[in-house]
Amino acid sequence: MHRNARSDARGSALQGRVWAGVVAIGIALAVTIVLLIVGSATPGTALRAFFITPITNRYYVGNMLNSMSSLLIAGLGIVVAFRAGLYNLGGEGQIYVSALVGTVAGLGAAGAPGPLGALIVIVAAIATGAVLAGISGALRHYFRSPELITSFLLSAALIPVADYLITGPFNDPERNLLATRTLPESFWLPRLLGPSELNLALIVALVLAVVVYLLLFRTVFGYELRLFGLNNEFARYSGINAGAHTVGALALSGGLHGLTGGLMVLGTYHAAISGFTGGLGWNAIAVALIARLHPLAAIASALVFSYLEAGAKASVLHTEFTFELGTIIQAIIFFFVTATIVIGRRGRER
């Protein structure tokens, strides 16, 4: 009986979290519709461009799914950190710098066979992201420095450095683009839905969502990590190694961000381009929050977010809206998702 009661309670809590996410997205969509109607001289065209255009042909669908793959992997990085009770706000820099390091490593191994070259790019990118986030974990464990601040500051400091390297020492003078040289074509990930940019990264992202779910909910490490996130003092008294879970969780989070950057380079851009992440690290936080930190729910969350992102881009291309529309919509979603979480927590405290 007690077991059934606990199961019902968990089911009710999960249902409540799901509905909170649905309500947040619904409110954001309603506000977006109002913006499209009020801000456009042709509301019908604007609404059609936003909601219908992203799913009208394989090119739009493929690009939307490609964006989803990056959002999903980066979102899983946030899920891991937040489940451990840690806040990794350095995702933007970790993705960007990891992509650059992976690209430079790949260019240095340009003569390697295709699969080996791609592996070099991926390993270099993952290692870079893991080290960058792991530094914040070490500072938190040994010096009690808030990882929320250190991860953000380290990222903010490294992004201009990466910009300088891409536009300066590593810039390709033969291209009319602020980017490094292009990786060998043999390194590129195979396309799945031409002529769109969708590539093998989507399969990797979906598999990773399952792997992270199994890691968090079907292993001792995952149980300890979640327990540490719920109450780190109790976890310490239970014999759980605080340092391993603090540094390890953030390193894993950063590694997933690094993997995101590496796959973007191998599958979509084939070079490190100045500013190419475009706020991806921050959008990943929204994806994780919409999913209520559940790895499998992050699949749907990333798909919804990429659909809204694609709709914003279509509205900009087919109507008179400016490029700020996508940023406004993302901000609205982030605001309402965060608001539902804060309201929910205050309700439980009462």
ChimeraX attribute file (.defattr): number of C-alpha atoms within 10 A of each C-alpha:
attribute: neighborCount
match mode: 1-to-1
recipient: residues
	/A:1	6
	/A:2	7
	/A:3	8
	/A:4	9
	/A:5	10
	/A:6	11
	/A:7	12
	/A:8	12
	/A:9	12
	/A:10	12
	/A:11	12
	/A:12	12
	/A:13	12
	/A:14	14
	/A:15	12
	/A:16	13
	/A:17	18
	/A:18	16
	/A:19	13
	/A:20	21
	/A:21	23
	/A:22	16
	/A:23	15
	/A:24	23
	/A:25	21
	/A:26	14
	/A:27	16
	/A:28	21
	/A:29	16
	/A:30	12
	/A:31	15
	/A:32	23
	/A:33	17
	/A:34	14
	/A:35	17
	/A:36	23
	/A:37	16
	/A:38	11
	/A:39	13
	/A:40	17
	/A:41	12
	/A:42	13
	/A:43	17
	/A:44	12
	/A:45	15
	/A:46	27
	/A:47	22
	/A:48	15
	/A:49	23
	/A:50	26
	/A:51	18
	/A:52	13
	/A:53	18
	/A:54	26
	/A:55	17
	/A:56	11
	/A:57	11
	/A:58	15
	/A:59	16
	/A:60	21
	/A:61	20
	/A:62	22
	/A:63	23
	/A:64	25
	/A:65	23
	/A:66	25
	/A:67	25
	/A:68	27
	/A:69	28
	/A:70	25
	/A:71	31
	/A:72	32
	/A:73	32
	/A:74	33
	/A:75	35
	/A:76	31
	/A:77	31
	/A:78	34
	/A:79	30
	/A:80	32
	/A:81	27
	/A:82	21
	/A:83	21
	/A:84	26
	/A:85	19
	/A:86	24
	/A:87	24
	/A:88	29
	/A:89	24
	/A:90	27
	/A:91	32
	/A:92	24
	/A:93	32
	/A:94	37
	/A:95	30
	/A:96	33
	/A:97	28
	/A:98	34
	/A:99	35
	/A:100	31
	/A:101	24
	/A:102	32
	/A:103	29
	/A:104	22
	/A:105	20
	/A:106	26
	/A:107	20
	/A:108	14
	/A:109	17
	/A:110	17
	/A:111	12
	/A:112	16
	/A:113	12
	/A:114	16
	/A:115	12
	/A:116	15
	/A:117	22
	/A:118	27
	/A:119	16
	/A:120	22
	/A:121	30
	/A:122	27
	/A:123	17
	/A:124	24
	/A:125	34
	/A:126	29
	/A:127	20
	/A:128	26
	/A:129	33
	/A:130	26
	/A:131	20
	/A:132	25
	/A:133	34
	/A:134	24
	/A:135	18
	/A:136	27
	/A:137	31
	/A:138	20
	/A:139	17
	/A:140	19
	/A:141	18
	/A:142	9
	/A:143	9
	/A:144	10
	/A:145	14
	/A:146	15
	/A:147	25
	/A:148	16
	/A:149	15
	/A:150	21
	/A:151	26
	/A:152	20
	/A:153	15
	/A:154	18
	/A:155	22
	/A:156	16
	/A:157	11
	/A:158	17
	/A:159	19
	/A:160	15
	/A:161	12
	/A:162	23
	/A:163	19
	/A:164	14
	/A:165	16
	/A:166	22
	/A:167	18
	/A:168	14
	/A:169	9
	/A:170	17
	/A:171	19
	/A:172	17
	/A:173	13
	/A:174	8
	/A:175	11
	/A:176	7
	/A:177	12
	/A:178	18
	/A:179	25
	/A:180	26
	/A:181	20
	/A:182	19
	/A:183	25
	/A:184	20
	/A:185	11
	/A:186	17
	/A:187	23
	/A:188	21
	/A:189	21
	/A:190	14
	/A:191	16
	/A:192	16
	/A:193	17
	/A:194	12
	/A:195	12
	/A:196	19
	/A:197	22
	/A:198	27
	/A:199	25
	/A:200	19
	/A:201	28
	/A:202	21
	/A:203	11
	/A:204	13
	/A:205	23
	/A:206	17
	/A:207	13
	/A:208	18
	/A:209	21
	/A:210	14
	/A:211	14
	/A:212	19
	/A:213	20
	/A:214	14
	/A:215	17
	/A:216	22
	/A:217	16
	/A:218	12
	/A:219	12
	/A:220	11
	/A:221	14
	/A:222	21
	/A:223	15
	/A:224	22
	/A:225	29
	/A:226	22
	/A:227	20
	/A:228	24
	/A:229	20
	/A:230	14
	/A:231	12
	/A:232	21
	/A:233	13
	/A:234	12
	/A:235	18
	/A:236	14
	/A:237	10
	/A:238	12
	/A:239	9
	/A:240	18
	/A:241	15
	/A:242	18
	/A:243	15
	/A:244	14
	/A:245	25
	/A:246	26
	/A:247	23
	/A:248	20
	/A:249	28
	/A:250	33
	/A:251	29
	/A:252	24
	/A:253	32
	/A:254	35
	/A:255	29
	/A:256	29
	/A:257	38
	/A:258	39
	/A:259	33
	/A:260	34
	/A:261	36
	/A:262	35
	/A:263	29
	/A:264	26
	/A:265	29
	/A:266	31
	/A:267	22
	/A:268	20
	/A:269	16
	/A:270	22
	/A:271	27
	/A:272	33
	/A:273	23
	/A:274	22
	/A:275	15
	/A:276	16
	/A:277	18
	/A:278	11
	/A:279	14
	/A:280	23
	/A:281	26
	/A:282	19
	/A:283	23
	/A:284	28
	/A:285	25
	/A:286	26
	/A:287	32
	/A:288	27
	/A:289	23
	/A:290	31
	/A:291	25
	/A:292	21
	/A:293	20
	/A:294	23
	/A:295	30
	/A:296	19
	/A:297	18
	/A:298	26
	/A:299	24
	/A:300	16
	/A:301	28
	/A:302	28
	/A:303	20
	/A:304	17
	/A:305	25
	/A:306	25
	/A:307	23
	/A:308	22
	/A:309	22
	/A:310	25
	/A:311	27
	/A:312	28
	/A:313	21
	/A:314	23
	/A:315	27
	/A:316	19
	/A:317	14
	/A:318	14
	/A:319	18
	/A:320	13
	/A:321	18
	/A:322	12
	/A:323	13
	/A:324	11
	/A:325	19
	/A:326	21
	/A:327	12
	/A:328	14
	/A:329	21
	/A:330	20
	/A:331	15
	/A:332	19
	/A:333	26
	/A:334	21
	/A:335	14
	/A:336	21
	/A:337	25
	/A:338	17
	/A:339	14
	/A:340	19
	/A:341	18
	/A:342	11
	/A:343	12
	/A:344	14
	/A:345	11
	/A:346	10
	/A:347	9
	/A:348	7
	/A:349	7
	/A:350	5
